[in-house]
């Protein structure tokens, strides 16, 4: 299985709505590794690593977010997978 990695930046009303907790649960449910964190500008940033189809599905899910969120945009960029990261963490 080939692993891919994507950095995502989610904008809109995504802080204070349990977005990070939801993202961690969704990522773990889909077998992804990485992390999610709040940014000072009000966005949420994430590193998603795993099978290409699962990462793409997670990016789509992040475009909707949890029920209380109002996502404006999800910007992504490909990056190299980090073999040192295992599991999925909320880091900030």
Secondary structure, 3 states (H helix, E strand, C coil): CCEEEEEEEEEEECCCCCHHHHHHHHHHHCCCEEEEEECCCCCEEEEEEEEHHHHHHHHHHHCCCCCCCEEEEEEEEEECCCCCCCCEEECC
